[in-house]
Amino acid sequence: MSSKNMGVKCVLSVASLLLLHVTSQCRGQSLSRVIKPGDQSALERQGRQLGDPLHDAVAGRICDFGVQDATTWCSWRPVSDEVLSRSSLPSQLTSWTLSMGANSLWVGGPRNDTSGDPRGGYAFHETSSQPGFDARMAVMESNAQEPTGASGKCLKFWYAIEGLSASELRVRVRNLQDTESMVIWQTRDTTRGDWKEGQVLYTFTDNHTLVLEGVPVEGVDPFNIFRGHIAVDDLGVREGQECIGLCSFEGGMCDWNNAATDDFDWKLGRGTQNPITGPPRDRNSGRSSLTGGAYVYIDSDFPRRPEDVARLESIEFQETDPTNPPCMRFYTFMSGRGVGSLRVLLQDVVTRRERVVWALARNQGARWLEAQLPLSSNTPFKIVFEGTVGTPRVGDIALDDITIVSGPCATLPTSASPPTSGDCTFEEGLCGWANPNVRQRLDDLDFIRIQSTENSFPSADHTTGKPNGHYMALESPEQKVEGDRAWLISPVMTGRRQVKCLSFWYLMFEPLTDELETKLGSLSAFIKREDASGAIILTPIWSLHNFQGLTWSFAQAPLRADGDFEVVLESVWGSAKSKGTLAVDDITIFDGNCPTVPDAAVVRAGDCTFTRGSCGWQNLTSDSNFYWNNASPSRRPVSMTDHTYGAQVGYIYFDVFNLNSRSQKLQLISPAIDPSADREPLCFTFWFSGFGSDGNTSLAVYQKQTDDGARINSIGSDIVQIWSHNIGLDALSGRWQFGQVPLLASTRFQLVVEGASFNGGYTLDDFKIYNGLCAKRPRDHPNFIRV
């Protein structure tokens, strides 16, 4: 978002990952960065000692808050009597705290500063409340700043937001001639343990200060007692051109240029002379007697003709990070009966091929319209705004406040999305996503579009962060059954050789209950295709179960598909008594081979909850009398419920009764499982329960390397037993027990689960393979056989 008032104009960017770089011909600087714990050496902090020439050179311009015993506020100051006197509620303000990582467990804050040094200084605010004391908003203010000039100033800083009680970080500009101030930058999303870079380009016509506000959640919020912090580091005001990728047009075209091959040019302006087309002023500057501000526009007056085209091109950018492309935001004014069209294209600078990534046509009302779209390119590219004349003299188009921010975003407005893009914020509808037709019998319930005011939790959607925002959630009727599911299906998409990435925000929340373990349910994503006979093929790509937190969380997963496909988001209720929420918001699909986020949502071959078949696990015998079976309402072990949701079905079992008292062996084989990318060990986890009167009833897990692609057909001498269990005299009937075993995974492999008994059996559920080494479980069970 961008804002402007009292002669101030700003373009803001929440820059967080090293995503987009300007090429060497265009200053060779990055747009945005992130620092993860341990990324930078503490040696980088050595030049921060007081008295160091480098430190003195940047003193007053960039504040790194010093080091260890020499921490300093530089030219910034914490809350003062002057600040309190300007506030209508001074009792609700407090100061930021000057600290360092070495004190984080004692007083709070991040474990390291931006250099990775626990001795490096930063400013932070502890946001949690205590009985009888509500956390207050922390304020610190810069020294007096002179008018910025037309090119503006660039405020850059690093920030960290963590914890349930941390709500928001804001930057304001305050006019020194009065008490008014204006928010010019803000963010609500947690940084997930990282330091992220923020920047804001702004202009101001008077002397002013900059104010940073660390905002805790409101006192009525039940999470306000939990620990949290907001921190900032490396804070400084620079020249406007250092805010790469941002332009407010007050000082000219910035790094945008008119193309040489179009019909006419975009122009700079401050206000239209044609009341039919507008705009009367630049974006949001009309709320003050100061009318400073500019925008860029195409003039449809004489000598323009219908379908004349004007193109505004960016500087050249390097390819985007395929794991997390940036988002471009801007404002457009498209008013008048004869408005033509505005398109955004990405141009490959090598091949000159272009693709449309955003398009809007016709009259959009006499207002500045907020727009955004994800930028994803695997080659160097330019961004092109292409305006087309509709009816001359009655259809101008204007642009203002172009910025590029970190992270993928859903296209706004929805009507500007390319057909079948899958992007959706759900603020204007479902964007082509739909529940299946009832006659298809693919699910039991619906995803429903909800306004936050309709539910007690969550109190806001992710898109707007406000109670009037919308999201999609699993329907929760009074009468529901464990395992009831709903599908939300995307528009039909066409797969290409290039991998796509699905990203969205999710909320999986279950209120506290008397039960030992919550059974909220699951949220999963699938690729849906049809084979030659029309049968549906579902490929799981992302899945999480049960309670995952109290706030909206980011998710992404790679999409690998050839030909036509759809994306299916599936929510499943666990307990029939659940009062929780399973919700999604802000879906976007872009080109790029992204990693799965979070790690726990990774889906591998062999993962299975057995709620929908056996996930590629197969019996090695064709004898139906001695067979691993999926539980059904009419055929299952007595008193056993599924581990995943507590339903009567949704697990696998074997049950042997042999009159000859001869033990039978039953083998279940996994699909082929690929090694991890780094060839590191994996961990196989599962839940099991034994039953029956045969004390020798046993369960074993075997592993065989199958790099040659050959499928296991029997248990041979070249297969290795890695885990086993015997029920002995203490059957586990009706009680689930956790098991896990490490896997050597340098090559492709398969697993075999073997059960043996003459009067008894085992149930199994929730197979999951994780990255990383693990210890065998159960650890101390007396009947656990170490192998």
Summary of the structure (lengths in Angstrom):
residues: 787
radius of gyration: 30.0
end to end distance: 60.0
largest distance: 99.7
contacts: 2662
relative contact order: 0.08
helix: 6%
strand: 41%
